[in-house]
Amino acid sequence: MTPLGRLSWVPLLLAGLALADLSGELRLLADHFTWTSLVYLPAQHPLAIAVLVLLPSLFRRYR
């Protein structure tokens, strides 16, 4: 396990930006969950979803 000081800032920055992009949609899902909104979430924010899905490999790459 690497100490936090050795982690690169690139994956952390990308994760933060992806979560910031999805924050409004996640708030709506938390308030009024529908399966339709969950299905359309990746279609409306494909880059943010891709970053979050690929985040483990980004951490391994920038270790």
Distance bins in CASP14 RR format, pairs under 12 A and 6 or more apart:
PFRMAT RR
TARGET T0000
AUTHOR 0000-0000-0000
RMODE 2
METHOD distances of the structure
MODEL  1
1 7 0 0 0 0 0 1 0 0 0 0 0
1 59 0 0 0 0 0 1 0 0 0 0 0
1 63 0 0 0 0 0 1 0 0 0 0 0
2 8 0 0 0 0 1 0 0 0 0 0 0
2 11 0 0 0 0 0 1 0 0 0 0 0
2 59 0 0 0 0 1 0 0 0 0 0 0
2 60 0 0 0 0 0 1 0 0 0 0 0
2 62 0 0 0 0 0 1 0 0 0 0 0
2 63 1 0 1 0 0 0 0 0 0 0 0
3 63 0 0 0 0 0 1 0 0 0 0 0
4 12 0 0 0 0 1 0 0 0 0 0 0
4 59 0 0 0 0 0 1 0 0 0 0 0
5 12 0 0 0 0 0 1 0 0 0 0 0
5 63 0 0 0 0 0 1 0 0 0 0 0
6 59 0 0 0 0 0 1 0 0 0 0 0
6 62 0 0 0 0 1 0 0 0 0 0 0
6 63 1 0 0 1 0 0 0 0 0 0 0
7 13 0 0 0 0 0 1 0 0 0 0 0
7 15 0 0 0 0 0 1 0 0 0 0 0
7 58 0 0 0 0 0 1 0 0 0 0 0
7 59 1 0 0 1 0 0 0 0 0 0 0
7 60 0 0 0 0 0 1 0 0 0 0 0
7 61 0 0 0 0 0 1 0 0 0 0 0
7 62 1 0 0 1 0 0 0 0 0 0 0
7 63 1 0 0 1 0 0 0 0 0 0 0
8 14 0 0 0 0 0 1 0 0 0 0 0
8 15 0 0 0 0 0 1 0 0 0 0 0
8 58 0 0 0 0 1 0 0 0 0 0 0
8 59 0 0 0 0 1 0 0 0 0 0 0
8 60 0 0 0 0 0 1 0 0 0 0 0
8 61 0 0 0 0 1 0 0 0 0 0 0
8 62 1 1 0 0 0 0 0 0 0 0 0
8 63 1 0 0 1 0 0 0 0 0 0 0
9 15 0 0 0 0 0 1 0 0 0 0 0
9 16 0 0 0 0 0 1 0 0 0 0 0
9 17 0 0 0 0 0 1 0 0 0 0 0
9 58 0 0 0 0 0 1 0 0 0 0 0
9 59 0 0 0 0 0 1 0 0 0 0 0
9 62 0 0 0 0 1 0 0 0 0 0 0
10 16 0 0 0 0 0 1 0 0 0 0 0
10 17 0 0 0 0 0 1 0 0 0 0 0
10 51 0 0 0 0 0 1 0 0 0 0 0
10 55 0 0 0 0 0 1 0 0 0 0 0
10 58 1 0 0 1 0 0 0 0 0 0 0
10 59 0 0 0 0 1 0 0 0 0 0 0
10 61 0 0 0 0 1 0 0 0 0 0 0
10 62 1 0 1 0 0 0 0 0 0 0 0
10 63 0 0 0 0 0 1 0 0 0 0 0
11 17 0 0 0 0 0 1 0 0 0 0 0
11 18 0 0 0 0 0 1 0 0 0 0 0
11 51 0 0 0 0 1 0 0 0 0 0 0
11 52 0 0 0 0 0 1 0 0 0 0 0
11 54 0 0 0 0 1 0 0 0 0 0 0
11 55 1 0 0 1 0 0 0 0 0 0 0
11 56 0 0 0 0 1 0 0 0 0 0 0
11 57 0 0 0 0 1 0 0 0 0 0 0
11 58 1 0 1 0 0 0 0 0 0 0 0
11 59 1 0 1 0 0 0 0 0 0 0 0
11 60 0 0 0 0 1 0 0 0 0 0 0
11 61 0 0 0 0 1 0 0 0 0 0 0
11 62 1 0 1 0 0 0 0 0 0 0 0
11 63 0 0 0 0 1 0 0 0 0 0 0
12 18 0 0 0 0 0 1 0 0 0 0 0
12 19 0 0 0 0 0 1 0 0 0 0 0
12 51 0 0 0 0 0 1 0 0 0 0 0
12 55 0 0 0 0 1 0 0 0 0 0 0
12 58 0 0 0 0 1 0 0 0 0 0 0
12 59 0 0 0 0 1 0 0 0 0 0 0
12 62 0 0 0 0 1 0 0 0 0 0 0
13 19 0 0 0 0 0 1 0 0 0 0 0
13 20 0 0 0 0 0 1 0 0 0 0 0
13 51 0 0 0 0 0 1 0 0 0 0 0
13 55 0 0 0 0 0 1 0 0 0 0 0
13 58 0 0 0 0 0 1 0 0 0 0 0
13 62 0 0 0 0 0 1 0 0 0 0 0
14 20 0 0 0 0 0 1 0 0 0 0 0
14 21 0 0 0 0 0 1 0 0 0 0 0
14 47 0 0 0 0 1 0 0 0 0 0 0
14 48 0 0 0 0 1 0 0 0 0 0 0
14 50 0 0 0 0 0 1 0 0 0 0 0
14 51 1 0 1 0 0 0 0 0 0 0 0
14 52 0 0 0 0 1 0 0 0 0 0 0
14 53 0 0 0 0 0 1 0 0 0 0 0
14 54 0 0 0 0 1 0 0 0 0 0 0
14 55 1 0 0 1 0 0 0 0 0 0 0
14 57 0 0 0 0 0 1 0 0 0 0 0
14 58 1 0 0 1 0 0 0 0 0 0 0
14 59 0 0 0 0 0 1 0 0 0 0 0
14 61 0 0 0 0 0 1 0 0 0 0 0
14 62 0 0 0 0 1 0 0 0 0 0 0
15 21 0 0 0 0 0 1 0 0 0 0 0
15 22 0 0 0 0 0 1 0 0 0 0 0
15 48 0 0 0 0 1 0 0 0 0 0 0
15 50 0 0 0 0 0 1 0 0 0 0 0
15 51 1 0 0 1 0 0 0 0 0 0 0
15 52 1 0 0 1 0 0 0 0 0 0 0
15 53 0 0 0 0 0 1 0 0 0 0 0
15 54 0 0 0 0 0 1 0 0 0 0 0
15 55 1 0 1 0 0 0 0 0 0 0 0
15 56 0 0 0 0 0 1 0 0 0 0 0
15 58 0 0 0 0 1 0 0 0 0 0 0
15 59 0 0 0 0 1 0 0 0 0 0 0
15 62 0 0 0 0 0 1 0 0 0 0 0
16 22 0 0 0 0 1 0 0 0 0 0 0
16 23 0 0 0 0 1 0 0 0 0 0 0
16 48 0 0 0 0 1 0 0 0 0 0 0
16 51 0 0 0 0 1 0 0 0 0 0 0
16 52 0 0 0 0 1 0 0 0 0 0 0
16 55 0 0 0 0 0 1 0 0 0 0 0
17 23 0 0 0 0 0 1 0 0 0 0 0
17 45 0 0 0 0 0 1 0 0 0 0 0
17 47 0 0 0 0 1 0 0 0 0 0 0
17 48 1 0 0 1 0 0 0 0 0 0 0
17 51 1 0 0 1 0 0 0 0 0 0 0
17 52 0 0 0 0 0 1 0 0 0 0 0
17 55 0 0 0 0 0 1 0 0 0 0 0
18 25 0 0 0 0 0 1 0 0 0 0 0
18 26 0 0 0 0 0 1 0 0 0 0 0
18 45 0 0 0 0 1 0 0 0 0 0 0
18 46 0 0 0 0 0 1 0 0 0 0 0
18 47 1 0 0 1 0 0 0 0 0 0 0
18 48 1 0 1 0 0 0 0 0 0 0 0
18 49 1 0 0 1 0 0 0 0 0 0 0
18 50 0 0 0 0 1 0 0 0 0 0 0
18 51 1 0 1 0 0 0 0 0 0 0 0
18 52 1 0 1 0 0 0 0 0 0 0 0
18 53 0 0 0 0 1 0 0 0 0 0 0
18 54 0 0 0 0 0 1 0 0 0 0 0
18 55 0 0 0 0 1 0 0 0 0 0 0
18 58 0 0 0 0 0 1 0 0 0 0 0
19 25 0 0 0 0 0 1 0 0 0 0 0
19 26 0 0 0 0 1 0 0 0 0 0 0
19 27 0 0 0 0 0 1 0 0 0 0 0
19 45 0 0 0 0 0 1 0 0 0 0 0
19 48 1 0 0 1 0 0 0 0 0 0 0
19 49 0 0 0 0 0 1 0 0 0 0 0
19 51 0 0 0 0 1 0 0 0 0 0 0
19 52 1 0 0 1 0 0 0 0 0 0 0
19 55 0 0 0 0 0 1 0 0 0 0 0
20 26 0 0 0 0 0 1 0 0 0 0 0
20 27 0 0 0 0 0 1 0 0 0 0 0
20 45 0 0 0 0 0 1 0 0 0 0 0
20 48 0 0 0 0 1 0 0 0 0 0 0
20 51 0 0 0 0 0 1 0 0 0 0 0
20 52 0 0 0 0 0 1 0 0 0 0 0
21 41 0 0 0 0 0 1 0 0 0 0 0
21 44 0 0 0 0 1 0 0 0 0 0 0
21 45 1 0 1 0 0 0 0 0 0 0 0
21 46 0 0 0 0 0 1 0 0 0 0 0
21 47 1 0 0 1 0 0 0 0 0 0 0
21 48 1 0 1 0 0 0 0 0 0 0 0
21 49 0 0 0 0 1 0 0 0 0 0 0
21 50 0 0 0 0 0 1 0 0 0 0 0
21 51 0 0 0 0 1 0 0 0 0 0 0
21 52 0 0 0 0 1 0 0 0 0 0 0
22 28 0 0 0 0 0 1 0 0 0 0 0
22 29 0 0 0 0 1 0 0 0 0 0 0
22 30 0 0 0 0 0 1 0 0 0 0 0
22 41 1 0 0 1 0 0 0 0 0 0 0
22 42 0 0 0 0 0 1 0 0 0 0 0
22 44 0 0 0 0 1 0 0 0 0 0 0
22 45 1 0 1 0 0 0 0 0 0 0 0
22 46 0 0 0 0 0 1 0 0 0 0 0
22 47 0 0 0 0 0 1 0 0 0 0 0
22 48 1 0 1 0 0 0 0 0 0 0 0
22 49 1 0 0 1 0 0 0 0 0 0 0
22 50 0 0 0 0 0 1 0 0 0 0 0
22 51 0 0 0 0 1 0 0 0 0 0 0
22 52 1 0 0 1 0 0 0 0 0 0 0
23 29 0 0 0 0 0 1 0 0 0 0 0
23 30 0 0 0 0 0 1 0 0 0 0 0
23 45 0 0 0 0 0 1 0 0 0 0 0
23 48 0 0 0 0 1 0 0 0 0 0 0
24 30 0 0 0 0 1 0 0 0 0 0 0
24 31 0 0 0 0 0 1 0 0 0 0 0
24 37 0 0 0 0 0 1 0 0 0 0 0
24 41 0 0 0 0 0 1 0 0 0 0 0
24 44 0 0 0 0 0 1 0 0 0 0 0
24 45 0 0 0 0 1 0 0 0 0 0 0
24 48 0 0 0 0 0 1 0 0 0 0 0
25 31 0 0 0 0 0 1 0 0 0 0 0
25 32 0 0 0 0 0 1 0 0 0 0 0
25 33 0 0 0 0 0 1 0 0 0 0 0
25 34 0 0 0 0 0 1 0 0 0 0 0
25 37 1 0 0 1 0 0 0 0 0 0 0
25 38 0 0 0 0 1 0 0 0 0 0 0
25 40 0 0 0 0 1 0 0 0 0 0 0
25 41 1 0 1 0 0 0 0 0 0 0 0
25 42 0 0 0 0 0 1 0 0 0 0 0
25 43 0 0 0 0 0 1 0 0 0 0 0
25 44 1 0 0 1 0 0 0 0 0 0 0
25 45 1 0 0 1 0 0 0 0 0 0 0
25 48 0 0 0 0 1 0 0 0 0 0 0
25 49 0 0 0 0 0 1 0 0 0 0 0
26 32 0 0 0 0 0 1 0 0 0 0 0
26 33 0 0 0 0 0 1 0 0 0 0 0
26 37 0 0 0 0 0 1 0 0 0 0 0
26 38 0 0 0 0 0 1 0 0 0 0 0
26 41 0 0 0 0 1 0 0 0 0 0 0
26 45 0 0 0 0 0 1 0 0 0 0 0
26 48 0 0 0 0 0 1 0 0 0 0 0
26 49 0 0 0 0 0 1 0 0 0 0 0
26 52 0 0 0 0 0 1 0 0 0 0 0
27 33 0 0 0 0 0 1 0 0 0 0 0
27 37 0 0 0 0 0 1 0 0 0 0 0
28 34 0 0 0 0 1 0 0 0 0 0 0
28 36 0 0 0 0 0 1 0 0 0 0 0
28 37 1 0 0 1 0 0 0 0 0 0 0
28 38 0 0 0 0 0 1 0 0 0 0 0
28 40 0 0 0 0 0 1 0 0 0 0 0
28 41 0 0 0 0 1 0 0 0 0 0 0
28 44 0 0 0 0 0 1 0 0 0 0 0
29 35 0 0 0 0 0 1 0 0 0 0 0
29 36 0 0 0 0 0 1 0 0 0 0 0
29 37 1 0 1 0 0 0 0 0 0 0 0
29 38 1 0 0 1 0 0 0 0 0 0 0
29 39 0 0 0 0 0 1 0 0 0 0 0
29 40 0 0 0 0 0 1 0 0 0 0 0
29 41 1 0 0 1 0 0 0 0 0 0 0
29 44 0 0 0 0 0 1 0 0 0 0 0
29 45 0 0 0 0 0 1 0 0 0 0 0
30 37 0 0 0 0 0 1 0 0 0 0 0
30 38 0 0 0 0 0 1 0 0 0 0 0
31 37 0 0 0 0 0 1 0 0 0 0 0
32 38 0 0 0 0 0 1 0 0 0 0 0
33 39 0 0 0 0 0 1 0 0 0 0 0
33 41 0 0 0 0 0 1 0 0 0 0 0
34 40 0 0 0 0 1 0 0 0 0 0 0
34 41 0 0 0 0 0 1 0 0 0 0 0
35 41 0 0 0 0 0 1 0 0 0 0 0
36 43 0 0 0 0 0 1 0 0 0 0 0
36 44 0 0 0 0 0 1 0 0 0 0 0
37 43 0 0 0 0 0 1 0 0 0 0 0
37 44 0 0 0 0 1 0 0 0 0 0 0
37 45 0 0 0 0 0 1 0 0 0 0 0
38 44 0 0 0 0 0 1 0 0 0 0 0
38 49 0 0 0 0 0 1 0 0 0 0 0
40 46 0 0 0 0 0 1 0 0 0 0 0
40 49 0 0 0 0 0 1 0 0 0 0 0
41 48 0 0 0 0 1 0 0 0 0 0 0
41 49 1 0 0 1 0 0 0 0 0 0 0
41 52 0 0 0 0 0 1 0 0 0 0 0
42 48 0 0 0 0 1 0 0 0 0 0 0
42 49 1 0 1 0 0 0 0 0 0 0 0
42 50 0 0 0 0 1 0 0 0 0 0 0
42 51 0 0 0 0 0 1 0 0 0 0 0
42 52 0 0 0 0 0 1 0 0 0 0 0
42 53 0 0 0 0 1 0 0 0 0 0 0
43 49 0 0 0 0 1 0 0 0 0 0 0
45 51 0 0 0 0 1 0 0 0 0 0 0
45 52 0 0 0 0 1 0 0 0 0 0 0
45 53 0 0 0 0 0 1 0 0 0 0 0
46 52 0 0 0 0 0 1 0 0 0 0 0
46 53 0 0 0 0 0 1 0 0 0 0 0
47 53 0 0 0 0 0 1 0 0 0 0 0
47 54 0 0 0 0 0 1 0 0 0 0 0
48 54 0 0 0 0 0 1 0 0 0 0 0
48 55 0 0 0 0 0 1 0 0 0 0 0
49 55 0 0 0 0 0 1 0 0 0 0 0
50 57 0 0 0 0 0 1 0 0 0 0 0
50 58 0 0 0 0 0 1 0 0 0 0 0
51 57 0 0 0 0 0 1 0 0 0 0 0
51 58 1 0 0 1 0 0 0 0 0 0 0
51 59 0 0 0 0 0 1 0 0 0 0 0
52 58 0 0 0 0 0 1 0 0 0 0 0
54 60 0 0 0 0 0 1 0 0 0 0 0
54 61 0 0 0 0 1 0 0 0 0 0 0
54 62 0 0 0 0 0 1 0 0 0 0 0
55 61 0 0 0 0 0 1 0 0 0 0 0
55 62 0 0 0 0 0 1 0 0 0 0 0
56 62 0 0 0 0 0 1 0 0 0 0 0
56 63 0 0 0 0 0 1 0 0 0 0 0
57 63 0 0 0 0 0 1 0 0 0 0 0
END
